[in-house]
């Protein structure tokens, strides 16, 4: 669903927002790039998020996540959420004690989601000190591009 991103540019019609970024080398859009770069928070272990705004609303049936390349500073309580206004978020998948390591993990929703314009990874609790992700992808019912 999400193409390879090389920046957080609205020209690509995909806009990534993160609640916290360690520095310029660990920006949120990195998780949608295959160059082995990461998103990492700046010492935020609870309630950190990474949003992706799509060009138009789509329904998803699954997603994939990869943790920090070091296999440390992992999220272990987290959720995938959808929204159409960035105010009201609906939980699509909630994970408790599911550590996101450096190997990509694939997840299937119990049912296809409604169509949402925004999707969010919500890191509820992570390991010290700068938890983050190296990969994120959404799988849609219809082709976006």
N, C-alpha and C positions, 0 to 999 in steps of 0.2 A: 504493500500500500504506500508506504513512505519512500520516496526516492532517496538516493544518496544526497546528503546535504553537505555543503562546503562552507556554509556560514549561516547566520540567523537572518536571512534576507527575505523580506516580504515579496521580492521579485519572484521567488520560487513558489509563492503562494502557500508555503508551509512555514509557520512561525512558531518557534520554540521559546518557551519561557521557563526559567528555573527560579525557585525561591532563594537559592544560594549557589554560588559558584566559587570554588577555591581560588581561582585566578583565571587569567585569559586563556591559559592552556587547558582548562577543565570546564569549558562551557557546555551548556545543555545540549546544543545541537550536535555535539560530538557523538552522541549515542546513535545517530542516524548516518554515520560515516564509517567506512570499512578500513580506515587507516590505523586501527588499534590505538585510538585516542579515547579519552574518557570524560564523563561528567563526574565531578566530585564536589561535595558540599564544603563549605568553609566552617568546619567544626560544628556542623548541625547534624545531630544524631536522631532527632525526633521531629516529626511533622515537616519534612522537606518534600518538595514536589517538583515535577518536571512535566510541563504541558506541551502538547502539540496542537496547533490550530490548523485545520484542514481547509482546502479551498471551498469545500461544500460538505454538508453532513453525509456520513456513510455509516452503515452498520458493520460491526465486526463479529467474527466468530472465534477469533483467537489472537494470541500475541506471543512474542518471545522476548526474553530478557537475558542479559549477561551482566555479571557484576564486575567489580574492579579487576583489572588484569593481574594484580598481585594475589588474588583470591583471599584478600583480607578486607577489612572495613566494609563488610557485607550488610545488606539490609536483610532482616529476618522477619519483620512484621511489616506488611505493605499491602497496597491495594491498587487496582486499576479502576479508574472511574471515567464516566462520560458526562458531558454537559453541552448545552446549547447556548448558555449565557455566561459561563464562568462564575456563576453565583451559586447555583444549585447543582451539586454533583451527585451522580448515582453510582453506587458501588456495583461494578460488574464482576469483580473477582477480589476476594479478600484472602490473604495468606497469613497464617500464624505459624511461626517456627519453620518457615520455608526460606532457608538461607540461599541467597542469590550469589553463587560463586562465579569463577571466571569461565565456566563452560556455559554456553547458551542453553537455556531451558525453554521449551515450548509448552504453551498452555492453551487449552480449549475451554471456552465458556460453556456453561450448562445449556444455554440457548443463545441464539443470535441476538445481539444487542439491538436496541432501537438505533435510529440514525442520530449521530451526534456530530457536532462541528468541532468539539474539543475532546481530547482524551488526555488523561493524566495518570502518571505514576506517582503515587503518594507513598513516600517512605515514612512509615509510622515510627519504627524503631530500628536503628542500625548499630553496628559495632563502632567503637571509637577508631579513628578520630574524624575522618573525612569520608563517610560512606558515599557511594555513588554507583554508576552503571557504566559499562562499556558498550552496551548494545541494547536497542529496543526496536521492535517492529510490530506493527499491527497487521492483521490479516482480515481483509474485507470480503463481504459477500460479492460485491461488484468491483470491477476494475475502476480505479480512480483516474488513471492516466491512459 
